[in-house]
């Protein structure tokens, strides 16, 4: 069998031709639901904890509503109406966002619900998604490991099973489900100062521009770009971002014009594009770590421990056990 490459990257699943952003992942799930009745039945059974017979079913993607928002996926038939909100990374939808979706669900349907899909653990989702229902509509959480588990369908046609294999291959390539280091956050301190003679600060680069950069061969920096970056200042962790993409640039000022010549050494830098911020639900102090230190910390520990120090120590212990 011939190998397929796209932009020098080998393609192992037809879904990889879509891309790797949040909408692409949503479309892959929607297509799979529409093409595998067994997968669709399994998802619905997981949501409602029972097998529900269906007649004609419609799967809608990116449906626009009167609330001026777009739903990721809608599953609807005569008895069922489910809205699916899918997130890449550990970001979770806000109460306001889900309330907007709740207004779209037909109350006359027998089985209604909102399904939230994200990468985070169930423990983190339970502590962050404190609401179990909105306007009487149940809110159910699943992570991508759940989708992978459900995709191992025991029934269905040969074609459905082949489709599920394609979906698993795709999800493993874009969602961090396997390597325990894939959910490690590289935590760095942010300076409040302006960058050289420019009028933009290090904090502004992250919080206003959604960017961060580090030298490719800088001492203390990772040689391989991390999946997550965490930023701390004022003695505490402020935010975590999934690293959406990166490029190597010779001059950072070519991408961030506020930075003037001489502000940053003109050598190769990783320039990161950051995803939406994950804000800790409680104050995570730095603890007894060097103010300028960089640390690799498991994201679940970072979001549940009281200090970066504690999370870092527990991460090292976990990694030592393999």
matplotlib code that plots the C-alpha trace (Angstrom):
import matplotlib.pyplot as plt

x = [0.0, 1.3, 2.1, 0.3, 2.1, 0.7, 3.2, 5.9, 3.7, 2.5, -1.2, -2.4, -6.2, -8.6, -9.6, -6.1, -6.9, -9.4, -6.7, -6.1, -7.9, -11.0, -13.5, -11.7, -12.0, -15.7, -16.3, -14.5, -16.9, -19.9, -19.0, -18.4, -21.8, -23.5, -21.8, -21.8, -25.3, -23.6, -21.2, -24.2, -26.2, -23.2, -22.8, -26.5, -26.4, -23.5, -25.3, -28.6, -27.4, -29.8, -30.4, -32.8, -34.4, -34.3, -36.0, -34.7, -31.8, -30.2, -26.6, -26.0, -22.6, -21.9, -25.6, -26.3, -29.0, -31.0, -28.5, -25.9, -23.8, -22.9, -23.3, -20.5, -22.8, -26.5, -28.1, -31.8, -34.7, -38.4, -37.5, -33.9, -32.2, -28.5, -26.2, -22.5, -19.8, -16.4, -13.1, -9.5, -7.3, -8.5, -10.7, -14.3, -17.4, -18.7, -22.2, -23.2, -22.3, -24.2, -27.2, -27.4, -27.4, -30.1, -32.5, -32.3, -33.3, -36.8, -38.5, -41.1, -38.4, -38.4, -34.6, -32.6, -29.1, -25.9, -22.7, -19.4, -16.3, -12.8, -9.4, -9.4, -10.0, -13.4, -12.1, -11.2, -14.4, -16.4, -14.6, -15.0, -18.4, -20.2, -23.6, -25.1, -28.1, -29.1, -32.8, -33.6, -31.4, -28.8, -25.1, -22.9, -19.1, -16.9, -13.2, -11.5, -10.4, -14.1, -14.6, -11.7, -13.2, -16.6, -15.2, -14.1, -17.5, -18.3, -21.1, -21.7, -20.6, -17.0, -17.1, -18.1, -15.2, -12.8, -14.2, -13.7, -10.1, -9.6, -11.2, -8.9, -5.8, -6.8, -7.7, -4.4, -2.5, -4.2, -5.3, -3.0, -4.3, -1.3, 2.0, 1.8, 4.3, 1.9, -0.1, 2.9, 2.9, 6.1, 5.7, 7.8, 7.9, 6.7, 8.3, 6.1, 8.8, 8.7, 10.8, 13.9, 13.0, 9.6, 6.2, 5.0, 5.6, 6.2, 2.8, 1.2, 2.8, 1.0, -2.3, -3.0, -1.3, -1.7, 2.0, 5.2, 8.7, 11.8, 15.3, 15.6, 18.9, 18.3, 19.7, 16.9, 14.4, 12.9, 14.5, 11.1, 8.1, 5.8, 2.0, 1.2, 2.7, 2.0, 2.8, 3.3, 3.9, 3.1, 4.1, 1.4, 0.3, -1.9, -2.8, -2.1, -2.4, -2.4, 0.3, -1.8, 1.2, 4.7, 7.3, 11.0, 11.8, 15.1, 13.7, 10.9, 10.2, 9.1, 6.1, 5.6, 6.4, 6.4, 9.7, 12.5, 15.9, 18.2, 15.5, 15.8, 18.8, 18.4, 18.9, 16.5, 13.5, 10.4, 7.4, 4.3, 0.6, -1.3, -4.9, -7.5, -6.3, -7.1, -7.5, -7.0, -10.2, -8.2, -5.0, -1.9, 1.0, 4.5, 5.8, 9.5, 10.8, 13.4, 11.7, 13.3, 12.9, 11.3, 9.4, 7.7, 4.5, 1.5, -1.5, -3.9, -1.6, -1.0, -4.7, -5.5, -2.5, -2.1, 1.4, 3.5, 6.2, 3.8, 2.6, 6.2, 7.3, 4.4, 5.0, 8.6, 7.4, 4.8, 7.4, 9.9, 7.3, 6.8]
y = [0.0, 3.4, 6.0, 9.4, 12.6, 16.1, 19.0, 16.4, 14.8, 11.3, 10.9, 7.8, 8.6, 10.2, 12.6, 14.1, 15.7, 17.9, 19.5, 19.5, 22.5, 22.4, 22.6, 19.8, 17.5, 18.4, 17.6, 14.2, 13.2, 14.5, 12.5, 9.4, 9.7, 10.1, 7.1, 4.6, 3.9, 1.7, 4.5, 6.8, 4.4, 3.9, 7.6, 8.1, 5.1, 6.7, 10.0, 8.7, 5.5, 3.4, 2.1, 4.3, 3.2, 5.9, 6.4, 9.0, 10.9, 14.2, 15.3, 19.0, 20.7, 24.4, 25.2, 29.0, 30.1, 33.1, 33.5, 34.4, 31.4, 28.2, 24.7, 22.2, 19.2, 18.6, 15.1, 15.1, 12.8, 12.6, 11.8, 13.1, 16.4, 16.6, 19.5, 18.6, 21.2, 20.0, 21.5, 20.8, 20.8, 21.3, 24.3, 23.9, 26.0, 28.7, 28.6, 31.5, 29.6, 26.5, 28.5, 29.9, 26.4, 25.3, 27.8, 25.9, 22.5, 21.4, 20.8, 18.5, 15.9, 13.0, 12.8, 16.0, 16.9, 18.8, 16.8, 18.5, 16.9, 18.0, 16.6, 17.1, 14.4, 13.8, 15.0, 18.4, 18.6, 17.9, 20.6, 23.2, 22.3, 22.7, 22.7, 19.3, 20.7, 24.0, 25.0, 21.4, 20.0, 17.5, 18.3, 15.3, 15.3, 12.9, 13.2, 12.0, 8.8, 8.0, 8.6, 6.3, 3.6, 3.9, 3.7, 0.1, -1.0, -4.7, -4.6, -2.8, -3.5, -4.0, -0.6, 1.0, -0.8, 0.5, 4.0, 3.8, 2.7, 5.8, 8.0, 6.6, 7.0, 10.6, 11.5, 10.0, 12.3, 15.5, 14.9, 14.0, 10.6, 8.3, 9.6, 10.8, 13.5, 14.9, 16.5, 18.1, 21.9, 23.8, 26.6, 29.8, 33.1, 36.2, 39.6, 42.7, 44.8, 46.1, 44.2, 46.3, 49.7, 48.5, 49.5, 46.0, 43.8, 40.1, 39.8, 41.6, 39.2, 36.3, 37.9, 40.3, 38.7, 35.0, 34.5, 33.4, 32.9, 31.2, 30.6, 27.3, 26.6, 28.5, 27.1, 25.7, 25.7, 22.5, 21.3, 20.1, 22.5, 21.5, 20.9, 23.2, 26.4, 27.8, 31.4, 32.7, 36.1, 37.9, 34.7, 32.5, 30.6, 32.8, 30.8, 27.7, 27.6, 24.7, 25.4, 25.5, 25.8, 27.0, 28.1, 28.9, 32.5, 34.4, 37.7, 37.8, 41.5, 40.3, 38.8, 41.2, 44.7, 46.4, 44.7, 46.8, 45.8, 45.0, 44.2, 40.5, 38.7, 37.9, 34.1, 31.3, 31.4, 29.2, 31.5, 29.8, 30.5, 30.0, 28.6, 30.0, 30.4, 27.8, 29.8, 27.9, 27.7, 28.5, 30.4, 28.3, 30.0, 29.4, 27.9, 27.3, 27.4, 29.7, 32.9, 32.5, 28.7, 26.8, 23.6, 20.7, 19.9, 17.5, 19.6, 17.8, 18.3, 21.9, 22.6, 20.7, 21.4, 24.6, 25.4, 24.9, 23.5, 20.7, 19.9, 19.8, 17.5, 15.1, 15.1, 14.0, 11.2, 10.1, 10.2, 8.1, 5.4, 5.4]
z = [0.0, -0.9, 1.8, 1.7, 2.7, 3.1, 3.5, 4.3, 7.1, 6.7, 6.8, 8.6, 8.8, 6.3, 9.1, 9.2, 5.8, 7.7, 9.9, 13.7, 15.1, 17.4, 14.5, 12.6, 15.6, 15.9, 12.2, 12.6, 15.5, 13.6, 10.5, 12.5, 14.3, 10.9, 9.4, 12.2, 13.7, 16.3, 17.4, 17.6, 19.7, 22.0, 22.6, 23.3, 25.7, 27.5, 27.8, 29.1, 30.8, 28.8, 25.3, 23.4, 20.1, 17.4, 14.1, 11.7, 13.2, 12.1, 13.0, 12.6, 12.6, 13.4, 13.7, 14.1, 16.5, 17.6, 20.5, 17.7, 18.7, 17.0, 18.4, 17.6, 17.1, 17.5, 17.6, 17.1, 16.3, 17.3, 21.0, 21.4, 21.3, 22.5, 22.0, 22.0, 23.0, 22.1, 23.4, 22.6, 25.7, 29.2, 28.5, 29.6, 28.5, 30.7, 32.4, 30.1, 27.0, 28.0, 29.1, 25.5, 24.1, 26.6, 25.1, 21.8, 23.1, 22.4, 25.8, 24.3, 23.5, 25.8, 26.1, 26.2, 27.3, 26.8, 26.3, 27.0, 25.4, 26.5, 27.2, 31.0, 33.6, 35.1, 38.5, 37.0, 35.1, 38.3, 40.2, 37.4, 35.9, 39.2, 37.4, 36.8, 34.9, 33.2, 33.1, 33.9, 31.1, 32.3, 31.6, 30.9, 30.6, 28.6, 27.8, 24.6, 26.4, 26.8, 23.1, 22.3, 24.6, 23.0, 19.5, 20.2, 19.1, 19.4, 16.9, 13.7, 10.2, 9.0, 7.5, 10.8, 12.6, 9.9, 10.4, 14.2, 13.7, 11.5, 14.2, 16.9, 14.8, 14.2, 17.8, 19.0, 16.6, 17.7, 21.3, 24.2, 25.3, 25.6, 26.8, 30.4, 29.5, 26.9, 29.7, 31.3, 31.6, 31.2, 33.8, 33.4, 35.2, 33.4, 33.9, 34.3, 32.7, 29.1, 26.6, 26.1, 24.6, 23.3, 24.7, 25.2, 28.3, 28.6, 30.2, 27.3, 24.8, 26.5, 27.8, 24.9, 21.9, 22.8, 22.0, 23.8, 22.5, 23.8, 22.3, 20.4, 22.1, 25.3, 28.6, 30.7, 27.9, 26.5, 23.2, 22.0, 22.2, 25.0, 24.6, 27.5, 28.8, 32.3, 33.4, 36.9, 38.3, 41.6, 43.4, 41.8, 38.8, 36.7, 33.6, 31.5, 27.7, 25.2, 22.6, 19.4, 17.0, 16.8, 14.3, 14.4, 13.6, 13.2, 14.2, 16.7, 15.8, 12.3, 14.0, 16.9, 15.5, 18.9, 19.7, 18.4, 17.0, 19.8, 22.3, 21.7, 20.4, 16.7, 16.9, 16.3, 18.6, 19.0, 18.5, 20.1, 19.3, 22.5, 22.8, 25.2, 28.8, 31.5, 34.7, 38.0, 40.0, 43.2, 44.0, 43.2, 44.9, 43.6, 46.9, 47.6, 44.1, 42.5, 41.3, 37.8, 37.7, 34.9, 35.9, 34.1, 36.0, 35.3, 34.4, 36.7, 39.7, 38.8, 38.8, 42.1, 44.3, 46.4, 45.1, 42.0, 44.3, 45.6, 42.1, 40.8, 43.6, 43.0, 39.3, 39.8, 42.0, 39.5, 36.6, 38.6, 38.9, 35.2]

ax = plt.figure().add_subplot(projection="3d")
ax.plot(x, y, z, "-o")
ax.set_aspect("equal")
plt.show()
